[in-house]
Amino acid sequence: MPMEAPDDYYAVLGVDPQASVDAIKAAFKKLALQYHPDVYKGTDAEERMRGLLQAYQTLSDPDARKEYDARRRGGMPERGSAASGSAARARSGTGQSWQGRYAFPDLSETPTSTLSFTVDGIPYQLSSARAESLKWDGMLRGIAGDPVATAAGKFYHCQRCHHRWPAQGSAHPSSCPACRARDWSEYLLLRCTHCHAVFASKEIRDPLRGNSLYQPYELFPLCPHCRRSQWCPAENGRIASLQAAAARRATLLWSSVIGVCVIVIALLVLIAFR
C-alpha cells in the first residue's frame, strides 16, 4: 500500500481516478482486511486504517469525491490552508459533506417509547428493547419490514441503494425495484462507544463466503466517525473470545509437544541404561 502520498486517496486505495464506486469499495475491503490490526502487527496499523477510511469515505460519496477531484486537478493545497482545513473536516466526518451520515440519538436513559432517528436519509424506528440493545452492544441487525409513514404517504427504503418507493398493497416486496437486491430490507446499525455516533453499514453479507454475515471489525476496525479503536462492545467481546480460544489452543499444543518430548527423552534414557 503506497504511503508516500497520503493525500492522494486514489493512490491510498490503489485504484484509477476513473474507478467505479464498486471498484473503490472492493479495493477498500481488500486493504481493510489486509491491514486490520488483528492481522497486520505493524506499529502504524491504526494510522494505515485511518488513511484507508479517509480515502474510502471521500471517494465513495459522490459530492465529496467531486469536491476532492476538483482540488486534485488544481493541485493539492498546502497543509494548514483554508482548503486543506475544509478537506480535513470532510475527512474527519464533522464537515458539511458528512452531515446526515451519522445520528446521535440520546440513549443515556432507556427510551419509554419508540426511538426515531434518520441515518443517511433512511428513517429508523426502534422499540425500547432494540434501542437498549444498540446502546449496550453497539450493534443491531434487523429487517425493516414495514413501510415508513411520511407526510407524503408510506414508503419503503432500500438499505443497499437508498431507493425509496411508495408502499402498495400489504405484500412485503421481494426485491428493490431499483437495484434488485433481495436483502434490501436488512440493516446493520452500529454505535460507537466513544463518540456515540450511530451509523448504518451497507455491508451485510459476504457473497465470497457463502453469503455469511459480515462482522463490523472486518471492515471497520476503527470507528468511521471518530476513528478510535475498540468502539463496538459486541465485537470487542467476540474478538476477546476468539483470542482466548486461540490462546487455549496454543497452550494445549505446546503442552502436547512438551509431553511428547518428555516421553521421548524418557525412552531414550531407558534404552541408554539397559
PyMOL commands that set and color helices and strands:
alter all, ss='L'
color gray80, all
select helices_A, chain A and resi 9-13+21-34+45-59+62-73+82-92+96-98+128-137+207-209+216-219+233-272
alter helices_A, ss='H'
color red, helices_A
select strands_A, chain A and resi 115-119+122-126+139-143+148-150+153-157+164-166+186-191+198-201+205-206+212-213
alter strands_A, ss='S'
color yellow, strands_A
deselect
rebuild
show_as cartoon
